[in-house]
Amino acid sequence: MKVELFDFELPEERIALRPVEPRDAARLLVVGAGGDLEDRSVGDLPGLLRSGDAIVFNDTRVIPAQLSGLRRRDGAVAQIDATLHMRVAPDAWKAFLRPAKRVREGERISFGHTGNLCLLGSLDATVEEKGEAGEALLRFDLAGAALDEALKAAGHVPLPPYIASKRDEDARDREDYQTIYAREEGAVAAPTAGLHFTQGLFAALDEAGIQRHFVTLHVGAGTFLPVKAEDTSDHVMHAEFGHVSAETAAALNAVRARGGRIVSVGTTSLRLLESAAAEDGTLSAWSGATDIFITPGYRFRAVDVLMTNFHLPRSTLFMLVSAFSGLETMRAAYGHAIERGYRFYSYGDACLLFRGSEG
């Protein structure tokens, strides 16, 4: 499909730079299976679902994966920024470098020279490989827990470009850009639909008889990359690592067998569940890297309802929701949201999608 089909105009003032307080006070646009629209709030979620449904959350935890470093060559020094996006070994990460053209394979980059690493020593890495679009494989001198601690000291929360271009990351973001149930460290970006949940909302879901389950998909920086191809068939997705436990798979299969629905909080949970599902929708334990790319025409196997934030034009995520509810339905929904003043993107409002006939 032509990528231009997924384009739309979004006024700058609709981009949220901070989340609302409390988190579950965000607005929620309900998009029915027939395309009908209803303005609600996230706090209404328990009443919008049924007893016996199961909500699936992504429990990945965002790490401070944005690094600034120095590369020295023949007496010349260049500043290099790196955004880690996928761990491939205890001492190695795939990363996007900027400006990548200033770095060669085999060269060294010294990160964290801001006084934060005085007790840990330097955080140095070798550029082992260079790929396309600024991607590189960095092999650090530290490994495992020692590397994790050094990253916490030297790194910054990699805010999405549409926020970072308007303000600097601050102490509030360390908490705001993390779900209350974040547990498994490794994400570069937050599973943002989950940012709306509070302990009070969890209690209300429990009281309504709605199960809660957790999977893990470590969201990578590739989620922010624009689709530069003119046709969706030419776009290459970056892989992200995740896992679904045998216990969670069995519990969700039981929900389906009893007539309950699987409700995915976020596109990351959905992509992982769809990666783990068999043709008939049965889920099994699953672990590995997924680069599943969902566009209109995809037949969903595992997920019946999707809660997600509002996404960028021409993005793979807008393509995914268009596959779930129908392109024309989502264009109408986004038009409604823009007209009604909904807040967009990571810190913005949410929508609740009931799968359309096209999904």
N, C-alpha and C positions, 0 to 999 in steps of 0.2 A: 504493500500500500504506500501511497505517496505520503511522506512525512508532513507535507503542508496541510493535509487533512486534519492534523492534530494541533494546528496553530490557533491562537486566539489572542485578543488584545486584553492585557491586564493593566489597569491603572497602578502607578507606583504606590499610591497611598493604600492599596489593598494588601501590601506585603507587611506582615506582622514582624516587628523587631523585638517584641517581648511577648511572653505568654500572658494570658489573662489570669487573674487570681480570684477565687481559687481555680485550680486547673479544670475541674468539672463544670465550671460556669461557662465554658466555651460554647459557641453555637453549634448546632448539629443539623445539617440539611438531610432529611430523610428522602431517599430516592426509591420509590416503589418499583416492583418488577414491571409494572406497566408504564413507568416513567412519570408517575404522579409525584409531586414535590410537597414537602411539609417542613416548615421551620420549627425546629425544636431546640433543646439544649442537651449537652452531653449527660447532664444529670438525669435526663429522662430515659436513658438507655435501658434500665431494667424493665420499664413498662413497654418498651418497643420490641422486646424479645419474649420468648416463651419459656415457661418452666420445662426443663429437660434439654434446652439448648446448651451448647458448650462454647465458651469463648477461649480462643487461643492467643496467647501473648508471646512476643519475642523477648526473652529475658537477657539479651546481650547488653553489655555495659560499655559505654563509650570511654575510650582511653584518650589521653592528651597526645594525639597523633600528629600534630602539626609541629614541625621542627624547623629551626633556622640554623644554618651552619656555614662554614667557610671552607673553600677549596683553594689550596695553594699550588701554583705551578710556575716554575721558573721566576720566582720572586713576585709574581702577580697573585693577588688575592681576589676571589669572587665570592659573593654571598649566594648561597644556594638554599632555597626553601624546599622542604620535603613534606609530603603528606603520605603517611603510611596508609596502606589500604588492605593488605592481606598478609598475614604471617604465614611463612612457609617452612620455618625451622625455628628452634629455640633462639637462634642468633640472627635470623634473616627475615626481612620484610620486603614485599613488593611495595613500591612507592611511586608517586608522581613527583618529579623534580621540576623546579622552575628557577631560573631558565635552564632547561635540560641541555641545550646546545653548549653550555659552558663546561660540561662534564664529560669525561671520557671513561671508557671501561678501564678498570684497574686503578683509577684515582681514588684518593682518600678525601672524605669530608669530615670535618670536626664540628660536631653539634654542641649546642648548649653552653656557649661561652658567655654566659650572663651572670656568673657568680653563683648559680643555683647548684652547681655540681661540685662544689669545693670538697664535700665529704665523700663523693662517689668517684672522683676522677673524671677524665674526659669521656665523652660519648662519641667515639669515632667509628666510622664505617667505611668499607670498601665498596666501590661501585662494581659489582661483579658482572652484571649484564645490563644492557640498555635495550629497551623495546620501542614500540611505537607510541606516539602521542605523549612523550615525556615520561613514560614508565621506565623504571629501573629496578634491579634487584640489589638491595643493600645488605651487606654482611657486616654485622656489628662486632666489635671486639668483646662486648658483653653478651651474655646469653641467659635465658630463663628468667628467674626472679630478679637477678641483678639488672638485667636489661629493662625489665618492667619498672623497677624503682627509678632507674635513670630517666626513663621516658616521662614518668610522673614529675620528676624534678625539672626536666628541660622542656617538656612539650607543652602545647597549648591545645585547648579544645578547638577542633577544626570546624568553626561555624560555617554554615552554608555560604557560598559566595554572595548571595543576594542579601545576607545580613552583614557579613564581614565587610562588604563594600560600603556600608553605611555607618558602621560603628565598630569599635574594637571589642574583642572578647574581654569579659570581666569576671569577677568572682561569682556573680550571680549565675553566670552561664554554667559553671561547674555543677550546679544543682538543677537549674532550669532545663538544661539539655541532657537530662537523665531521667528515665522512668523510675517510679518509686519501687519497682520490682527488679531493677537491673541487677544482674548477678554475675554473668559469665563475661569476663573482660575480653575485649577484642574488637569492638566496633569502632569505626571511624566516624560514623554518623548515627544519630539516634533513630530508633524506630518511632517516628514522631507521632503516630496515632496514639501510641501508648502514653504520651506525655499528658494526656487529659485525665488519667485515672488517679483517684485518691483512695485513701483507706475507707473513707465514707462511702464512695461509690462501690468499692469491693464488697462492703457489708450489705449494701442494697442489692447487689447482684446475687449474693449468697441467699438473702432472704427471699428473693424471687425464684429460687430454685435453679439458677443458672450456674453451671459448672465453670471452673477456671482451670486451664491447663497451660503449660509453658513449653516452648521449643526455643532453639537458639540458632539465629543466623547473624553472623558478624557482618554488619553492613559496611560496605567499602566506599571509598571516595568516588568510585565509578558511578555511584548513584547521582552525583552532581554533574557528570559530564553531559554536555549537550549532544543531541543526535545530529551529526554533521552530514550523514548520508541523505540523499534525496528520496530514497525508498527504504522502507523498513527492512526489506530482505538483505540490504547491504550493511546494516548496523551490526556491530559485534559487541556483545555484552561482556563486561568484566565479571569474572567468577567471584563468588562469595562463599565462605565456608560455613556450614551449619550442621546441626544434628537433631534428630527426633528420636526420643527414647522408645524402647519397646513398650514401656508402661503407658506412655502418652498415646502411642499409636493404638494400643488395645483399648484404652478408655474412649478414644474418639470413635473407633469402630463400633463400640457398644452404644454410644450415643446415637449414631446413625441407625443402628439396628433397631433401636427403640423409637425411631421416628423423630429424634431431635435433629437440630441443625448445627452445623459447624460454623461458628462466627469468627472470622479472622480479624484481629486487631492489627491493621497495617498490611501494606503490600509485601513486606518482608516475610511475615508469618505465612501469608498466602503463597508466595513463591516457593517457600520451603515445603509447605504441605503438598503443593502440587507436584513438586519434585519427588516427594516420598510416596505419592499415591500410584497405585496400579490403575490399569485401564478402567476397572469397575469401581474405582474410588476407594478401595481398601488401602488402609495405611499400614506400613511396616516400619520397623526401626530403620533409620537411615542416617548416614553420616558421610560427608564429603563436600566437594565444591559444586555449586550449581551456577549455571549461567543461563537459566531458563529465561526466555524472552517471550512475553505474552502479548499478543496483538489480536485485534478483532478476527474472529474465525476460530480462535482457540476454544476447545471444549473443556470446561472446568470439571475436574474429577472429585475434589475433596471439599471445596469451600462453597457454602450456600449464601452467606452474608458477609459483607466486607465493611469494616469501619476504617476510614482513611482520611488523611488531610487533603487539602486542595493542592494540586500539583502544577508544575511549570508547563507552559505551552511547549509543544514539540518534544516532550520528555517521554521516556519509556514508561513512566508511571502513569501519565495521562493515557497512554496507549493501553496500559493494563486495565484501568478502570473503564475505558471505552470497550474493551473486550468483555468485561464483566456485565456491564449494564447497557451497552449499545452506544455507538459513537454519537448519534443524534440526541439520544437521551442525555448523555454527559455534556454535550455542547449546550443543551438547553439548561441543564442543572448549573453549569458554571456561569452561564449568562445570568441566571436567576441570582446566584450567589454574589456576583459582581454588582448587580443592580441593588441588592438588598444590603450591601455593605459587609459581607462576610470577610474575614481576615484569612489571607492565603499563606501557604507554605509551612515550614517547620514549626513555627510558633503560632500558627493560625488556628482557625476553626476546623471542624471535621464534617464529614458526610457519612451516612449509613446507607449502604447500597444493598438492595435485595436483588438477587441475580435475575437479569432479564432473559428473555427467550433466546437472545443471541449468545449468551454465555452458557 
